[in-house]
Amino acid sequence: MSDHTIIQNDKKHVWHHLTQHKALETADPLVFVKGKGMVVTDSKGDEYLDATSGGVWTVNLGYGRDDMVDAIADQLRDIPYIAGSFGSEPGAQFAKELTDLTPGLDRVYYSNSGSEANEKGYKMVRQRAHSYNGGKKHKIIYRDRDYHGTTIGALSSTGQNQRKTQYGPFAPGFVEMPHCCCYRCPFGKKYGECNIECAHALETVIQQEGPDTVGSVVLEPITAGGGVIPPVPEYFPIIESICRKYDVLLHIDEVVCGLGRTGKWFGYQNYEVQPDIVTTAKGLAAGYAAISVTITSEKVFEHFKQNPADPLSSFRDISTFGGCTAGPAAALKTLNIIKGENLLDNVNTMGDYLIDKLFELQEKHPIIGDVRGKGLFCGAELVKDRKTKEPLSDESVIAITGHCLKNKVMIGRSNRNFVNANNVLLFSPAFITTKNDIDSIIQAVDNAITENT
Ligand SMILES: Cc1ncc(COP(=O)(O)O)c(C=O)c1O
């Protein structure tokens, strides 16, 4: 199909995600037709270095991998689909290999998006509350700045005002607690001189709500779209001890961090913490197939088979496309490629290189107020003034990412998360990235900031 036809069909008929379409009346959308390694090609034949793994932390192995395609094709020839009330070979095998990486978590529930995986986790908590502790432990605490998905339940547990505005009313029983970003400490403290108030705030919220009403807390291990926020080392152990004290389940949302992005198999494994529920999606099959999982402890799972005589006792949930076998087949292959090619080592080595380069850029450009990250998951927060920390405007941030794009380097930015505070540049190249790629990415950002400030 000609480039012109693709673009006209897109302009006429596609409603793009997170897009104000007025601009596309006078400009063409970027339509990508091919990818190989770290590079994607648009319909005009222009090539771009992708520092975003597909825009949203997904194509973690890079593009155009025949080994991934072959694994999926082989599975589709055997059997493409079977409803999740039955078993499948890749479903069984991937669940085994995945839970080998998550000690203390032994059960895998399949679905097909990050939002859906989180909804499953919430439904487990809500249903468990009915037959546990007098039916009251149903509330779910989430954190300001975290994102847990696009569906109304997942959005009800999201702490990003611009993402939420106009989509209410939200589901009841979701309660917010403060974020843990030291650069913008909600308690006005400094790390080293504080008492990790951001973690202890969980206890305050549990007490305010009533401990017998709180079922779980859902947290990103490192907040992603909310600004790449790794907590301090003390944070998660405090959170876990509060959860244990009040019999509250700890649900960690690994939709972005899962399967290697931070240099460990899971983001939470950078910290001393044992979750009860883990959800993951995005990079799980490196974008070659849709899959998400809700992984639970055996203790959570056991609760749903205690009373077989009661038709309401089992988890009465389903996900049609959770039965597509391409998902676990692709996830299994992804896992084996990461192991076989020692890609976690590359994530750590290249991640260190990337963050060092960002720190160098920070020394050069006063608008870089803060640099944060772990592994190949980094952010640079842009400010008008380092002293006041006033966020750089959305327009200026867009000008910087737009300049990079013009120069054929795709970097990310926080997008429509917070009113007047979408000011974090996002860097998440695929796990196969090299020093040369990172040098090109940094050079593009350096030029973009120089030209636009
Ligand atoms: C931390 C986190 N959780 C959940 C989701 C929702 O995932 P999905 O878009 O696959 O529904 C996202 C998506 O960006 C995310 O970043």
The ligand as a Tripos MOL2 file, in Angstrom:
@<TRIPOS>MOLECULE
LIG
   16    16     1     0     0
SMALL
NO_CHARGES

@<TRIPOS>ATOM
      1 C1          2.4370    0.7580   36.1150 C.3       1 LIG1
      2 C2          1.3450    0.4770   35.1220 C.ar      1 LIG1
      3 N1          0.3240   -0.3180   35.4740 N.ar      1 LIG1
      4 C3         -0.6740   -0.6140   34.6170 C.ar      1 LIG1
      5 C4         -0.6860   -0.1110   33.3410 C.ar      1 LIG1
      6 C5         -1.8110   -0.4410   32.4020 C.3       1 LIG1
      7 O1         -1.3900   -1.3500   31.4380 O.3       1 LIG1
      8 P1         -2.2280   -1.5230   30.0840 P.3       1 LIG1
      9 O2         -2.0750   -0.2670   29.2980 O.co2     1 LIG1
     10 O3         -1.5940   -2.7270   29.4560 O.co2     1 LIG1
     11 O4         -3.6310   -1.7800   30.4790 O.co2     1 LIG1
     12 C6          0.3700    0.7070   32.9170 C.ar      1 LIG1
     13 C7          0.3870    1.2710   31.5570 C.2       1 LIG1
     14 O5          1.1320    2.1550   31.2200 O.2       1 LIG1
     15 C8          1.4070    1.0300   33.8380 C.ar      1 LIG1
     16 O6          2.4030    1.8610   33.4930 O.3       1 LIG1
@<TRIPOS>BOND
     1     1     2 1
     2     2     3 ar
     3     2    15 ar
     4     3     4 ar
     5     4     5 ar
     6     5     6 1
     7     5    12 ar
     8     6     7 1
     9     7     8 1
    10     8     9 2
    11     8    10 1
    12     8    11 1
    13    12    13 1
    14    12    15 ar
    15    13    14 2
    16    15    16 1
@<TRIPOS>SUBSTRUCTURE
     1 LIG1         1 GROUP 0 **** ****
